[in-house]
Amino acid sequence: MKKPLVGIIGLGQMGLPMAGNLLAAGHPVLGLDALPVQAQALAGQEGYRAAPDLAAMAAARVVILMLPDSDIVDDVLWNQGLAASLSAGTLVIDMSSSNPTRTHVNAERLEQAGLAFVDAPVSGGVKRAREGKLAIMIGGPDSAVARARPVLEALGTTLVHVGGAGSGHAIKALNNYISASGLLAVAEAMAAAQRFGIDPHVANQVFNASSGKNSATEQKVEQFILSGTYASGFALALMRKDLETALGFMAQMRTPTAFASCCVDIWRDAEAGLPARSDHTAIYRYVQEGG
Ligand code: NAD
């Protein structure tokens, strides 16, 4: 059976490989990015077409957003007129790491406009985006989630329906708080070990065989920190944004934020102290240089 045309807006580090996997799964894809070079990156691949403008997205029954943050998502949906140009009944899937409160508002507004919506942010980074093995956390009503699933299955291997609209974005922000605090802890521990004269490769080998193991020790330390590349493909500014989202959400829930507040402050300082557009793994350089 012919698969439906999927629109995707935001063809950056994540959106581009995701669009590639939609094509590989047999979906025709209509792509759009503010940067023409990104929108054209898949030109020539069978099934791919670059959209001339947002209005062209009216041809798609499913439109994915993979944009940096809620400000840009809202700008595209409401100021630039995406919501107004979509055909009735179109499903919008916000896969960006957006703000859950603002997502809740968007879900209601889109529903009033006769459109369906789910939030479906992802985890796994550029590597798993390329492999089509992302973890996808989904928020929204059962009917919309059922429509989204066949499309999301082309992008990820673990799809979890978390709850109502915004719950995917809430759990994503909380997950990244855990991830960022784990990476920061590893950075501080490694800097101290190194200063003592311990080979950092050996230190990480020990962490990975011990109770200190986490996603940073397993997937970031050797690959992006000790290799000196600092090129995971996830910007430090985006991690700081996710931490601010998590902290704001926890404050709204009136649950403790002592550790999260401290963590956010350090990541903000690191962003200010490191070159613009640094990768999030460069937090290690910031820590090593004395914070
Ligand atoms: P990115 O900056 O590489 O890509 C964003 C893309 O959106 C860019 O190509 C940019 O030109 C485009 N864009 C910006 N404004 C636009 C507009 N108004 N209209 C059309 N296109 C526009 O970011 P990314 O790393 O791909 O991240 C995208 C989202 O996924 C973010 O919310 C991020 O937090 C989240 N995320 C990223 C990773 C990762 O490892 N990079 C992992 C999980 C989640």
Residues whose N, C-alpha, C, O or C-beta is under 5 A from the ligand:
A	BS01	NAD	G10 L11 G12 Q13 M14 G15 L32 D33 A34 L35 Q38 M66 L67 P68 D69 I72 M95 S96 S97 V122 S123 G125 V126 G233 F234 L238
